[in-house]
Amino acid sequence: MGIDHAWEQFYIEIRSALVSDASPRERLSKLRSGLCHLQRDSFPSDHVWDEFRKLLNETKRDTGLGQEEGIRAAPFQMTDERAKEHLQTAFDIFVHVTKAFGRAEFII
């Protein structure tokens, strides 16, 4: 997939979360669902990949349901404040991806 795909997906999900009238928990749930398919090759470094995996792990729960249901259910177990912190983390990861995407654009 690569950095360009990650940048596009993060851009779509972050922008959606910013303009949404939904609760922070609902915005986080949608963002997580839209990004959970990204793989290691979509990130500029092991550190950023680790931060992304940590975000995914901290925003899921073992519900015994299918993967998609678990993804949607997880944020509802946390406070809005904690969901906002996770949204900020997602934005920070997006910044790293954006910087790498910008560097890659100049190389091509």
VONUVEX-440134 format. One line per field, with one value per atom (N, C-alpha, C, O, CB): atom name; residue number from 1; y, x, z; residue in one letter. Coordinates in Angstrom, 3 decimals, padded with zeros to 6 digits. Last residue first. Glycine has a CB too. Layout:
REM VONUVEX-440134
at (CA | ...)
i (NUM | ...)
c2 (Y | ...)
c1 (X | ...)
c3 (Z | ...)
aa (A | ...)
***
This chain:
REM VONUVEX-440134
at (N | CA | C | O | CB | N | CA | C | O | CB | N | CA | C | O | CB | N | CA | C | O | CB | N | CA | C | O | CB | N | CA | C | O | CB | N | CA | C | O | CB | N | CA | C | O | CB | N | CA | C | O | CB | N | CA | C | O | CB | N | CA | C | O | CB | N | CA | C | O | CB | N | CA | C | O | CB | N | CA | C | O | CB | N | CA | C | O | CB | N | CA | C | O | CB | N | CA | C | O | CB | N | CA | C | O | CB | N | CA | C | O | CB | N | CA | C | O | CB | N | CA | C | O | CB | N | CA | C | O | CB | N | CA | C | O | CB | N | CA | C | O | CB | N | CA | C | O | CB | N | CA | C | O | CB | N | CA | C | O | CB | N | CA | C | O | CB | N | CA | C | O | CB | N | CA | C | O | CB | N | CA | C | O | CB | N | CA | C | O | CB | N | CA | C | O | CB | N | CA | C | O | CB | N | CA | C | O | CB | N | CA | C | O | CB | N | CA | C | O | CB | N | CA | C | O | CB | N | CA | C | O | CB | N | CA | C | O | CB | N | CA | C | O | CB | N | CA | C | O | CB | N | CA | C | O | CB | N | CA | C | O | CB | N | CA | C | O | CB | N | CA | C | O | CB | N | CA | C | O | CB | N | CA | C | O | CB | N | CA | C | O | CB | N | CA | C | O | CB | N | CA | C | O | CB | N | CA | C | O | CB | N | CA | C | O | CB | N | CA | C | O | CB | N | CA | C | O | CB | N | CA | C | O | CB | N | CA | C | O | CB | N | CA | C | O | CB | N | CA | C | O | CB | N | CA | C | O | CB | N | CA | C | O | CB | N | CA | C | O | CB | N | CA | C | O | CB | N | CA | C | O | CB | N | CA | C | O | CB | N | CA | C | O | CB | N | CA | C | O | CB | N | CA | C | O | CB | N | CA | C | O | CB | N | CA | C | O | CB | N | CA | C | O | CB | N | CA | C | O | CB | N | CA | C | O | CB | N | CA | C | O | CB | N | CA | C | O | CB | N | CA | C | O | CB | N | CA | C | O | CB | N | CA | C | O | CB | N | CA | C | O | CB | N | CA | C | O | CB | N | CA | C | O | CB | N | CA | C | O | CB | N | CA | C | O | CB | N | CA | C | O | CB | N | CA | C | O | CB | N | CA | C | O | CB | N | CA | C | O | CB | N | CA | C | O | CB | N | CA | C | O | CB | N | CA | C | O | CB | N | CA | C | O | CB | N | CA | C | O | CB | N | CA | C | O | CB | N | CA | C | O | CB | N | CA | C | O | CB | N | CA | C | O | CB | N | CA | C | O | CB | N | CA | C | O | CB | N | CA | C | O | CB | N | CA | C | O | CB | N | CA | C | O | CB | N | CA | C | O | CB | N | CA | C | O | CB | N | CA | C | O | CB | N | CA | C | O | CB | N | CA | C | O | CB | N | CA | C | O | CB | N | CA | C | O | CB)
i (108 | 108 | 108 | 108 | 108 | 107 | 107 | 107 | 107 | 107 | 106 | 106 | 106 | 106 | 106 | 105 | 105 | 105 | 105 | 105 | 104 | 104 | 104 | 104 | 104 | 103 | 103 | 103 | 103 | 103 | 102 | 102 | 102 | 102 | 102 | 101 | 101 | 101 | 101 | 101 | 100 | 100 | 100 | 100 | 100 | 99 | 99 | 99 | 99 | 99 | 98 | 98 | 98 | 98 | 98 | 97 | 97 | 97 | 97 | 97 | 96 | 96 | 96 | 96 | 96 | 95 | 95 | 95 | 95 | 95 | 94 | 94 | 94 | 94 | 94 | 93 | 93 | 93 | 93 | 93 | 92 | 92 | 92 | 92 | 92 | 91 | 91 | 91 | 91 | 91 | 90 | 90 | 90 | 90 | 90 | 89 | 89 | 89 | 89 | 89 | 88 | 88 | 88 | 88 | 88 | 87 | 87 | 87 | 87 | 87 | 86 | 86 | 86 | 86 | 86 | 85 | 85 | 85 | 85 | 85 | 84 | 84 | 84 | 84 | 84 | 83 | 83 | 83 | 83 | 83 | 82 | 82 | 82 | 82 | 82 | 81 | 81 | 81 | 81 | 81 | 80 | 80 | 80 | 80 | 80 | 79 | 79 | 79 | 79 | 79 | 78 | 78 | 78 | 78 | 78 | 77 | 77 | 77 | 77 | 77 | 76 | 76 | 76 | 76 | 76 | 75 | 75 | 75 | 75 | 75 | 74 | 74 | 74 | 74 | 74 | 73 | 73 | 73 | 73 | 73 | 72 | 72 | 72 | 72 | 72 | 71 | 71 | 71 | 71 | 71 | 70 | 70 | 70 | 70 | 70 | 69 | 69 | 69 | 69 | 69 | 68 | 68 | 68 | 68 | 68 | 67 | 67 | 67 | 67 | 67 | 66 | 66 | 66 | 66 | 66 | 65 | 65 | 65 | 65 | 65 | 64 | 64 | 64 | 64 | 64 | 63 | 63 | 63 | 63 | 63 | 62 | 62 | 62 | 62 | 62 | 61 | 61 | 61 | 61 | 61 | 60 | 60 | 60 | 60 | 60 | 59 | 59 | 59 | 59 | 59 | 58 | 58 | 58 | 58 | 58 | 57 | 57 | 57 | 57 | 57 | 56 | 56 | 56 | 56 | 56 | 55 | 55 | 55 | 55 | 55 | 54 | 54 | 54 | 54 | 54 | 53 | 53 | 53 | 53 | 53 | 52 | 52 | 52 | 52 | 52 | 51 | 51 | 51 | 51 | 51 | 50 | 50 | 50 | 50 | 50 | 49 | 49 | 49 | 49 | 49 | 48 | 48 | 48 | 48 | 48 | 47 | 47 | 47 | 47 | 47 | 46 | 46 | 46 | 46 | 46 | 45 | 45 | 45 | 45 | 45 | 44 | 44 | 44 | 44 | 44 | 43 | 43 | 43 | 43 | 43 | 42 | 42 | 42 | 42 | 42 | 41 | 41 | 41 | 41 | 41 | 40 | 40 | 40 | 40 | 40 | 39 | 39 | 39 | 39 | 39 | 38 | 38 | 38 | 38 | 38 | 37 | 37 | 37 | 37 | 37 | 36 | 36 | 36 | 36 | 36 | 35 | 35 | 35 | 35 | 35 | 34 | 34 | 34 | 34 | 34 | 33 | 33 | 33 | 33 | 33 | 32 | 32 | 32 | 32 | 32 | 31 | 31 | 31 | 31 | 31 | 30 | 30 | 30 | 30 | 30 | 29 | 29 | 29 | 29 | 29 | 28 | 28 | 28 | 28 | 28 | 27 | 27 | 27 | 27 | 27 | 26 | 26 | 26 | 26 | 26 | 25 | 25 | 25 | 25 | 25 | 24 | 24 | 24 | 24 | 24 | 23 | 23 | 23 | 23 | 23 | 22 | 22 | 22 | 22 | 22 | 21 | 21 | 21 | 21 | 21 | 20 | 20 | 20 | 20 | 20 | 19 | 19 | 19 | 19 | 19 | 18 | 18 | 18 | 18 | 18 | 17 | 17 | 17 | 17 | 17 | 16 | 16 | 16 | 16 | 16 | 15 | 15 | 15 | 15 | 15 | 14 | 14 | 14 | 14 | 14 | 13 | 13 | 13 | 13 | 13 | 12 | 12 | 12 | 12 | 12 | 11 | 11 | 11 | 11 | 11 | 10 | 10 | 10 | 10 | 10 | 9 | 9 | 9 | 9 | 9 | 8 | 8 | 8 | 8 | 8 | 7 | 7 | 7 | 7 | 7 | 6 | 6 | 6 | 6 | 6 | 5 | 5 | 5 | 5 | 5 | 4 | 4 | 4 | 4 | 4 | 3 | 3 | 3 | 3 | 3 | 2 | 2 | 2 | 2 | 2 | 1 | 1 | 1 | 1 | 1)
c2 (011.530 | 011.009 | 012.038 | 011.802 | 010.559 | 013.128 | 012.137 | 011.668 | 011.440 | 010.942 | 014.610 | 015.320 | 014.371 | 014.761 | 016.120 | 012.635 | 013.386 | 014.120 | 014.237 | 014.378 | 011.881 | 010.940 | 011.646 | 011.284 | 009.814 | 014.111 | 013.770 | 012.839 | 012.987 | 013.115 | 013.895 | 015.074 | 014.815 | 015.251 | 016.242 | 011.494 | 011.585 | 012.774 | 012.671 | 011.716 | 012.250 | 011.229 | 011.273 | 011.104 | 009.830 | 014.122 | 014.522 | 013.532 | 013.938 | 014.628 | 012.448 | 013.582 | 014.041 | 014.320 | 014.746 | 010.730 | 010.173 | 011.288 | 011.094 | 009.455 | 012.607 | 011.837 | 011.266 | 011.317 | 010.693 | 013.424 | 014.402 | 013.683 | 014.117 | 015.259 | 011.045 | 011.624 | 012.637 | 012.695 | 012.290 | 010.923 | 009.904 | 010.408 | 010.220 | 008.570 | 013.113 | 013.121 | 012.091 | 012.364 | 012.841 | 012.149 | 013.319 | 013.388 | 013.692 | 014.611 | 010.057 | 009.757 | 010.930 | 010.726 | 009.445 | 011.583 | 010.657 | 010.308 | 010.268 | 009.377 | 012.840 | 013.646 | 012.773 | 013.187 | 014.365 | 010.595 | 011.352 | 012.239 | 012.370 | 012.218 | 009.958 | 009.023 | 009.710 | 009.427 | 007.806 | 012.173 | 011.911 | 010.974 | 011.176 | 011.304 | 011.762 | 012.947 | 012.761 | 013.151 | 014.210 | 009.464 | 009.388 | 010.578 | 010.421 | 009.344 | 010.575 | 009.583 | 009.427 | 009.276 | 008.210 | 012.219 | 012.794 | 011.845 | 012.260 | 013.118 | 010.428 | 011.346 | 011.941 | 012.143 | 012.470 | 007.189 | 008.528 | 009.356 | 009.026 | 009.228 | 003.970 | 004.973 | 006.313 | 006.531 | 005.120 | 002.256 | 001.843 | 002.877 | 002.675 | 000.504 | 003.060 | 003.364 | 002.931 | 003.207 | 002.709 | 002.112 | 003.472 | 003.802 | 004.745 | 004.436 | -000.699 | -000.331 | 001.091 | 001.267 | -000.529 | -001.156 | -001.154 | -000.547 | 000.063 | -002.554 | -001.219 | -000.182 | -000.071 | 001.018 | -000.464 | -003.432 | -002.129 | -001.026 | -000.014 | -002.074 | -005.476 | -005.099 | -003.733 | -002.963 | -006.126 | -005.572 | -005.201 | -004.767 | -003.812 | -006.369 | -006.433 | -005.131 | -004.668 | -003.488 | -005.206 | -009.033 | -007.931 | -006.576 | -005.659 | -008.112 | -010.404 | -010.308 | -009.083 | -008.185 | -010.280 | -010.743 | -010.522 | -010.543 | -010.686 | -009.189 | -010.765 | -012.063 | -011.960 | -012.966 | -012.667 | -008.433 | -008.530 | -009.924 | -010.232 | -007.545 | -006.920 | -008.279 | -008.467 | -008.638 | -009.333 | -003.726 | -004.586 | -005.951 | -006.101 | -003.997 | -000.962 | -002.136 | -002.859 | -002.625 | -003.083 | 001.026 | 001.418 | 000.236 | 000.413 | 002.457 | 000.053 | 000.747 | 001.122 | 001.492 | 001.988 | -000.964 | -001.873 | -001.216 | -001.864 | -002.370 | 001.375 | 000.356 | -000.553 | -000.873 | -000.478 | 002.605 | 003.274 | 002.251 | 002.262 | 004.357 | 000.686 | 000.985 | 001.655 | 001.314 | 001.893 | 000.930 | -000.338 | -000.140 | -000.733 | -001.399 | 003.588 | 003.254 | 001.967 | 001.915 | 003.109 | 003.249 | 004.180 | 003.890 | 003.942 | 005.637 | 001.476 | 001.058 | 001.949 | 001.461 | 001.072 | 003.161 | 001.939 | 001.463 | 001.088 | 000.834 | 005.005 | 005.460 | 004.258 | 004.330 | 006.263 | 003.258 | 004.032 | 004.463 | 004.300 | 005.268 | 002.335 | 001.383 | 002.109 | 001.638 | 000.485 | 004.694 | 004.135 | 003.125 | 003.074 | 005.255 | 005.457 | 005.829 | 005.221 | 005.229 | 007.272 | 003.074 | 003.990 | 004.236 | 003.345 | 003.447 | 001.064 | 002.345 | 003.422 | 004.563 | 002.172 | -001.318 | -000.578 | 000.773 | 001.537 | -001.416 | -002.310 | -001.710 | -000.874 | 000.178 | -002.797 | -001.419 | -002.351 | -001.596 | -000.384 | -003.397 | -000.671 | -000.253 | -001.213 | -001.752 | 001.169 | -001.274 | -002.163 | -001.817 | -002.596 | -002.124 | 000.732 | -000.517 | -001.468 | -002.397 | -001.220 | 003.056 | 002.934 | 001.564 | 001.275 | 003.950 | 003.060 | 003.446 | 003.238 | 003.241 | 004.855 | 002.407 | 001.489 | 001.784 | 000.863 | 001.566 | 004.744 | 003.459 | 002.458 | 001.747 | 002.902 | 006.608 | 006.767 | 005.427 | 005.035 | 007.827 | 005.591 | 005.675 | 005.784 | 005.129 | 006.880 | 005.863 | 004.568 | 004.560 | 003.610 | 004.216 | 008.623 | 007.712 | 006.342 | 005.738 | 007.576 | 009.489 | 009.902 | 008.977 | 008.590 | 011.364 | 008.363 | 007.929 | 008.305 | 007.530 | 008.555 | 009.781 | 008.322 | 007.790 | 006.860 | 007.708 | 012.449 | 012.027 | 010.512 | 010.015 | 012.546 | 012.405 | 012.459 | 012.057 | 011.398 | 011.527 | 014.216 | 013.046 | 013.239 | 014.128 | 011.776 | 016.102 | 016.526 | 015.381 | 015.561 | 017.066 | 016.369 | 015.608 | 016.236 | 016.821 | 014.178 | 017.486 | 018.208 | 017.529 | 018.074 | 018.346 | 015.735 | 017.161 | 017.856 | 018.729 | 017.856 | 013.278 | 013.417 | 014.891 | 015.242 | 012.725 | 013.895 | 013.500 | 013.681 | 014.182 | 012.048 | 014.330 | 015.405 | 015.115 | 016.003 | 015.577 | 011.761 | 012.909 | 014.049 | 014.664 | 013.386 | 010.244 | 009.954 | 011.111 | 011.408 | 008.705 | 011.422 | 011.239 | 011.092 | 011.743 | 010.007 | 011.267 | 012.549 | 012.449 | 013.302 | 012.996 | 008.493 | 009.356 | 010.697 | 011.204 | 009.576 | 007.785 | 007.253 | 008.100 | 008.394 | 005.817 | 009.222 | 009.423 | 008.956 | 009.657 | 008.681 | 008.140 | 009.572 | 009.829 | 010.570 | 010.375 | 005.446 | 005.817 | 007.287 | 007.649 | 005.516 | 005.737 | 005.189 | 005.571 | 005.970 | 003.647 | 006.755 | 007.529 | 007.047 | 007.857 | 007.447 | 004.705 | 005.981 | 006.763 | 007.374 | 006.828 | 001.425 | 002.517 | 003.776 | 003.892 | 002.854 | -001.193 | 000.000 | 001.244 | 002.052 | 000.005)
c1 (009.976 | 009.361 | 009.398 | 008.932 | 007.934 | 010.896 | 011.791 | 011.271 | 012.050 | 011.956 | 008.747 | 009.880 | 010.865 | 011.578 | 010.595 | 007.096 | 006.642 | 007.791 | 007.805 | 005.566 | 008.506 | 008.400 | 007.955 | 008.400 | 007.425 | 008.113 | 009.475 | 009.425 | 010.212 | 010.272 | 005.329 | 005.906 | 007.307 | 007.661 | 005.921 | 005.224 | 004.568 | 005.126 | 005.367 | 003.033 | 006.480 | 007.096 | 006.510 | 007.240 | 006.903 | 004.591 | 005.984 | 006.677 | 007.387 | 006.753 | 002.343 | 002.333 | 003.747 | 004.066 | 001.523 | 003.102 | 002.840 | 002.893 | 003.428 | 001.463 | 003.242 | 004.434 | 004.272 | 005.201 | 004.699 | 000.543 | 001.605 | 002.878 | 003.522 | 001.884 | -000.743 | -000.991 | 000.091 | 000.507 | -002.371 | 000.084 | 000.553 | 000.384 | 001.267 | -000.214 | -001.385 | 000.083 | 000.690 | 001.697 | 000.549 | -003.997 | -003.537 | -002.010 | -001.408 | -004.132 | -003.992 | -004.188 | -003.714 | -003.096 | -005.679 | -003.755 | -002.689 | -002.785 | -001.772 | -002.755 | -006.249 | -005.029 | -003.844 | -003.017 | -004.736 | -007.854 | -007.984 | -006.752 | -006.269 | -009.280 | -007.064 | -006.767 | -006.891 | -006.109 | -007.711 | -008.113 | -006.669 | -006.254 | -005.220 | -006.271 | -010.843 | -010.178 | -008.659 | -007.994 | -010.556 | -011.232 | -011.416 | -010.744 | -010.141 | -012.922 | -010.896 | -009.922 | -010.026 | -009.009 | -010.148 | -013.169 | -011.834 | -010.760 | -009.834 | -011.572 | -015.270 | -015.042 | -013.638 | -012.993 | -016.098 | -014.199 | -014.758 | -014.507 | -013.643 | -014.149 | -015.017 | -014.112 | -014.818 | -015.894 | -012.867 | -016.589 | -016.207 | -015.314 | -014.898 | -015.504 | -016.875 | -017.979 | -017.705 | -018.500 | -019.232 | -014.707 | -014.665 | -015.793 | -015.670 | -014.696 | -015.618 | -014.547 | -014.604 | -014.553 | -013.254 | -017.527 | -017.925 | -016.879 | -017.230 | -018.219 | -016.309 | -017.301 | -017.612 | -017.932 | -018.575 | -014.622 | -014.066 | -015.050 | -014.671 | -013.711 | -016.454 | -015.506 | -014.902 | -014.693 | -014.407 | -017.679 | -018.471 | -017.567 | -017.871 | -019.363 | -015.481 | -016.110 | -016.940 | -016.908 | -016.995 | -014.884 | -013.919 | -014.597 | -014.313 | -012.879 | -017.653 | -016.790 | -015.913 | -016.168 | -017.613 | -017.381 | -018.116 | -017.146 | -015.939 | -018.895 | -015.890 | -016.401 | -017.230 | -017.725 | -017.230 | -014.717 | -016.151 | -016.694 | -017.825 | -016.886 | -012.027 | -012.402 | -013.860 | -014.200 | -011.495 | -011.596 | -011.874 | -012.259 | -012.756 | -012.988 | -009.519 | -010.343 | -010.635 | -009.996 | -009.648 | -007.738 | -009.107 | -009.957 | -010.998 | -009.091 | -005.253 | -005.885 | -007.335 | -008.072 | -005.103 | -004.624 | -004.787 | -005.512 | -006.305 | -003.434 | -004.416 | -005.424 | -005.686 | -006.835 | -004.981 | -002.250 | -003.550 | -004.648 | -005.692 | -003.526 | -000.269 | -000.664 | -002.038 | -002.887 | 000.390 | -000.058 | -000.518 | -000.982 | -001.972 | 000.608 | 000.962 | -000.312 | -000.884 | -002.067 | -000.131 | 003.401 | 002.407 | 001.019 | 000.024 | 002.806 | 004.632 | 004.362 | 003.316 | 002.443 | 005.648 | 004.850 | 004.055 | 003.675 | 002.527 | 004.832 | 006.653 | 005.301 | 004.359 | 003.203 | 005.329 | 008.890 | 008.326 | 006.891 | 006.008 | 009.194 | 009.493 | 008.987 | 008.334 | 007.338 | 010.116 | 008.301 | 009.308 | 008.660 | 007.438 | 010.006 | 006.229 | 007.601 | 008.671 | 009.844 | 007.721 | 003.755 | 004.287 | 005.771 | 006.494 | 004.046 | 002.843 | 002.160 | 002.746 | 002.283 | 000.694 | 003.994 | 004.583 | 003.911 | 004.358 | 004.511 | 002.280 | 003.587 | 004.157 | 004.748 | 004.579 | -001.133 | -000.056 | 001.256 | 001.324 | 000.109 | -004.569 | -003.230 | -002.168 | -002.292 | -002.939 | -007.050 | -006.511 | -005.077 | -004.436 | -007.401 | -007.927 | -007.424 | -006.809 | -006.102 | -008.537 | -009.111 | -007.651 | -007.106 | -005.936 | -007.038 | -011.845 | -011.321 | -009.828 | -009.324 | -011.635 | -012.086 | -012.614 | -012.051 | -011.807 | -014.134 | -011.040 | -010.363 | -010.801 | -009.975 | -010.646 | -013.009 | -011.623 | -010.888 | -010.196 | -010.910 | -015.261 | -015.258 | -013.828 | -013.474 | -016.097 | -014.360 | -014.773 | -014.737 | -014.232 | -016.176 | -013.976 | -012.843 | -013.178 | -012.349 | -012.441 | -016.625 | -015.636 | -014.424 | -013.903 | -015.200 | -017.702 | -018.201 | -017.215 | -016.997 | -019.583 | -016.238 | -016.167 | -016.646 | -016.050 | -016.995 | -017.001 | -015.615 | -015.475 | -014.672 | -014.748 | -020.176 | -019.394 | -017.948 | -017.692 | -020.011 | -020.676 | -020.778 | -019.933 | -019.084 | -020.339 | -020.300 | -021.045 | -021.208 | -021.815 | -022.418 | -017.189 | -018.345 | -018.993 | -018.319 | -017.934 | -014.827 | -016.059 | -017.319 | -018.413 | -016.151 | -012.835 | -012.807 | -014.140 | -014.532 | -011.729 | -013.398 | -013.494 | -013.551 | -014.239 | -012.304 | -012.835 | -014.180 | -014.380 | -015.418 | -014.447 | -010.085 | -010.976 | -012.413 | -013.116 | -010.894 | -009.242 | -009.008 | -009.955 | -010.558 | -007.525 | -010.039 | -010.584 | -010.393 | -011.293 | -009.933 | -008.624 | -010.078 | -010.653 | -011.640 | -010.438 | -005.959 | -006.562 | -008.088 | -008.759 | -006.077 | -005.599 | -005.569 | -006.238 | -007.000 | -004.120 | -005.771 | -006.720 | -006.769 | -007.849 | -006.359 | -003.584 | -004.948 | -005.982 | -006.961 | -005.148 | -001.430 | -001.727 | -003.171 | -003.893 | -000.754 | -001.565 | -001.771 | -002.133 | -003.038 | -000.511 | -000.943 | -002.239 | -002.552 | -003.674 | -002.251 | 001.662 | 000.629 | -000.769 | -001.676 | 000.818 | 003.099 | 002.863 | 001.735 | 000.929 | 004.137 | 001.701 | 002.642 | 002.161 | 001.015 | 003.000 | 000.831 | 000.000 | 000.867 | 000.765 | -000.941)
c3 (-006.081 | -007.314 | -008.362 | -009.477 | -007.091 | -004.033 | -004.613 | -005.970 | -006.895 | -003.664 | -003.235 | -003.816 | -004.496 | -005.420 | -002.744 | -002.155 | -003.319 | -004.008 | -005.233 | -002.911 | 000.115 | -000.992 | -002.269 | -003.358 | -000.643 | 001.729 | 001.298 | 000.098 | -000.837 | 002.451 | 002.100 | 001.452 | 000.947 | -000.148 | 002.407 | 003.502 | 002.201 | 001.421 | 000.219 | 002.367 | 005.870 | 005.023 | 003.617 | 002.640 | 005.635 | 006.801 | 006.566 | 005.639 | 004.719 | 007.898 | 007.035 | 006.104 | 005.787 | 004.631 | 006.683 | 009.072 | 007.745 | 006.702 | 005.611 | 007.707 | 011.168 | 010.768 | 009.361 | 008.555 | 011.770 | 011.212 | 010.954 | 010.505 | 009.550 | 012.220 | 011.954 | 010.633 | 010.261 | 009.104 | 010.596 | 014.600 | 013.654 | 012.229 | 011.391 | 013.850 | 015.556 | 015.631 | 014.678 | 014.024 | 017.075 | 015.173 | 014.428 | 014.429 | 013.399 | 015.027 | 017.014 | 015.588 | 014.736 | 013.692 | 015.290 | 019.347 | 018.973 | 017.491 | 016.793 | 019.831 | 019.293 | 019.189 | 018.790 | 017.977 | 020.523 | 019.691 | 018.438 | 018.229 | 017.105 | 018.451 | 022.291 | 021.200 | 019.836 | 018.929 | 021.265 | 023.620 | 023.665 | 022.532 | 021.895 | 025.027 | 023.133 | 022.577 | 022.568 | 021.609 | 023.387 | 024.672 | 023.218 | 022.536 | 021.474 | 022.858 | 027.205 | 026.725 | 025.202 | 024.524 | 027.424 | 027.223 | 027.391 | 026.864 | 026.168 | 028.869 | 027.066 | 025.950 | 026.025 | 024.996 | 025.948 | 028.305 | 028.471 | 027.213 | 026.400 | 029.711 | 026.871 | 027.423 | 027.562 | 027.005 | 026.542 | 025.530 | 026.866 | 027.545 | 028.686 | 026.813 | 022.999 | 023.887 | 025.317 | 026.216 | 023.389 | 021.536 | 022.063 | 023.032 | 023.813 | 020.936 | 020.911 | 021.838 | 022.368 | 023.585 | 021.178 | 018.907 | 020.317 | 021.235 | 022.245 | 020.763 | 016.422 | 016.691 | 018.178 | 018.657 | 015.916 | 016.781 | 016.429 | 016.782 | 017.372 | 014.934 | 017.238 | 018.285 | 018.042 | 018.979 | 018.388 | 014.756 | 015.921 | 017.069 | 017.783 | 016.359 | 013.190 | 012.931 | 014.126 | 014.474 | 011.679 | 014.283 | 014.316 | 014.162 | 014.932 | 013.220 | 016.192 | 015.025 | 015.103 | 015.905 | 013.753 | 019.775 | 018.535 | 017.380 | 017.580 | 018.572 | 021.957 | 021.563 | 020.289 | 019.781 | 022.685 | 022.590 | 022.836 | 022.587 | 022.960 | 021.976 | 023.586 | 023.230 | 023.599 | 024.769 | 023.942 | 022.141 | 023.283 | 022.774 | 021.658 | 024.178 | 021.197 | 020.912 | 022.208 | 023.233 | 019.903 | 021.638 | 021.297 | 020.861 | 020.227 | 020.202 | 022.045 | 023.165 | 022.887 | 023.800 | 023.503 | 019.510 | 020.657 | 021.816 | 022.499 | 021.128 | 017.977 | 017.660 | 018.847 | 019.153 | 016.460 | 019.318 | 019.219 | 018.938 | 019.590 | 018.111 | 018.819 | 020.199 | 020.224 | 021.048 | 020.884 | 016.061 | 016.637 | 018.087 | 018.516 | 016.576 | 015.985 | 015.344 | 015.933 | 016.269 | 013.819 | 017.279 | 017.829 | 017.266 | 017.989 | 017.523 | 015.488 | 016.863 | 017.520 | 018.237 | 017.685 | 013.245 | 013.162 | 014.564 | 014.803 | 012.407 | 014.300 | 013.935 | 013.814 | 014.232 | 012.596 | 014.668 | 015.780 | 015.482 | 016.325 | 016.067 | 012.139 | 013.132 | 014.292 | 014.842 | 013.645 | 009.668 | 010.571 | 011.510 | 011.650 | 011.380 | 007.939 | 007.624 | 008.508 | 008.137 | 007.685 | 006.846 | 007.843 | 007.622 | 007.175 | 009.245 | 005.276 | 005.147 | 006.058 | 006.043 | 005.447 | 005.918 | 004.799 | 004.539 | 003.683 | 003.550 | 007.971 | 008.299 | 007.160 | 007.409 | 008.664 | 007.012 | 007.334 | 007.555 | 007.347 | 006.211 | 007.692 | 007.277 | 007.801 | 008.901 | 007.766 | 008.702 | 007.673 | 007.263 | 006.557 | 006.458 | 010.407 | 010.990 | 009.969 | 010.360 | 011.706 | 009.501 | 009.436 | 009.817 | 009.568 | 010.320 | 009.860 | 008.561 | 008.389 | 007.266 | 008.315 | 012.560 | 011.560 | 010.170 | 009.390 | 011.534 | 013.683 | 013.874 | 012.814 | 012.242 | 015.278 | 012.924 | 012.501 | 012.580 | 011.640 | 013.368 | 014.263 | 012.804 | 012.276 | 011.295 | 012.331 | 016.938 | 016.420 | 014.891 | 014.293 | 016.922 | 017.129 | 017.270 | 016.685 | 016.005 | 018.750 | 016.888 | 015.889 | 015.925 | 014.879 | 016.126 | 019.203 | 017.890 | 016.785 | 015.853 | 017.602 | 021.140 | 021.083 | 019.737 | 019.192 | 022.207 | 020.652 | 020.448 | 020.353 | 019.563 | 021.573 | 018.856 | 020.093 | 019.788 | 018.780 | 021.190 | 015.757 | 016.624 | 017.882 | 017.947 | 015.872 | 013.900 | 015.087 | 016.083 | 017.139 | 014.686 | 012.131 | 012.590 | 013.825 | 014.673 | 012.895 | 011.390 | 011.024 | 011.540 | 011.393 | 009.521 | 012.342 | 012.682 | 012.437 | 013.211 | 011.888 | 011.184 | 012.637 | 013.056 | 014.015 | 013.313 | 008.487 | 008.892 | 010.393 | 010.825 | 008.498 | 008.692 | 008.244 | 008.668 | 009.152 | 006.710 | 009.451 | 010.343 | 009.976 | 010.856 | 010.259 | 007.175 | 008.509 | 009.488 | 010.274 | 009.072 | 005.014 | 004.964 | 006.371 | 006.713 | 004.111 | 005.973 | 005.607 | 005.634 | 006.215 | 004.210 | 006.241 | 007.423 | 007.131 | 007.954 | 007.891 | 003.491 | 004.462 | 005.732 | 006.244 | 004.810 | 002.392 | 001.896 | 002.915 | 003.173 | 000.571 | 003.839 | 003.904 | 003.484 | 004.151 | 003.008 | 003.059 | 004.466 | 004.581 | 005.332 | 005.302 | 000.334 | 000.736 | 002.190 | 002.504 | 000.568 | 000.526 | -000.155 | 000.223 | 000.412 | -001.667 | 001.809 | 002.501 | 001.851 | 002.552 | 002.513 | 000.983 | 001.004 | 001.717 | 002.151 | -000.365 | 000.000 | 000.000 | 000.000 | -000.923 | 001.205)
aa (I | I | I | I | I | I | I | I | I | I | F | F | F | F | F | E | E | E | E | E | A | A | A | A | A | R | R | R | R | R | G | G | G | G | G | F | F | F | F | F | A | A | A | A | A | K | K | K | K | K | T | T | T | T | T | V | V | V | V | V | H | H | H | H | H | V | V | V | V | V | F | F | F | F | F | I | I | I | I | I | D | D | D | D | D | F | F | F | F | F | A | A | A | A | A | T | T | T | T | T | Q | Q | Q | Q | Q | L | L | L | L | L | H | H | H | H | H | E | E | E | E | E | K | K | K | K | K | A | A | A | A | A | R | R | R | R | R | E | E | E | E | E | D | D | D | D | D | T | T | T | T | T | M | M | M | M | M | Q | Q | Q | Q | Q | F | F | F | F | F | P | P | P | P | P | A | A | A | A | A | A | A | A | A | A | R | R | R | R | R | I | I | I | I | I | G | G | G | G | G | E | E | E | E | E | E | E | E | E | E | Q | Q | Q | Q | Q | G | G | G | G | G | L | L | L | L | L | G | G | G | G | G | T | T | T | T | T | D | D | D | D | D | R | R | R | R | R | K | K | K | K | K | T | T | T | T | T | E | E | E | E | E | N | N | N | N | N | L | L | L | L | L | L | L | L | L | L | K | K | K | K | K | R | R | R | R | R | F | F | F | F | F | E | E | E | E | E | D | D | D | D | D | W | W | W | W | W | V | V | V | V | V | H | H | H | H | H | D | D | D | D | D | S | S | S | S | S | P | P | P | P | P | F | F | F | F | F | S | S | S | S | S | D | D | D | D | D | R | R | R | R | R | Q | Q | Q | Q | Q | L | L | L | L | L | H | H | H | H | H | C | C | C | C | C | L | L | L | L | L | G | G | G | G | G | S | S | S | S | S | R | R | R | R | R | L | L | L | L | L | K | K | K | K | K | S | S | S | S | S | L | L | L | L | L | R | R | R | R | R | E | E | E | E | E | R | R | R | R | R | P | P | P | P | P | S | S | S | S | S | A | A | A | A | A | D | D | D | D | D | S | S | S | S | S | V | V | V | V | V | L | L | L | L | L | A | A | A | A | A | S | S | S | S | S | R | R | R | R | R | I | I | I | I | I | E | E | E | E | E | I | I | I | I | I | Y | Y | Y | Y | Y | F | F | F | F | F | Q | Q | Q | Q | Q | E | E | E | E | E | W | W | W | W | W | A | A | A | A | A | H | H | H | H | H | D | D | D | D | D | I | I | I | I | I | G | G | G | G | G | M | M | M | M | M)
***
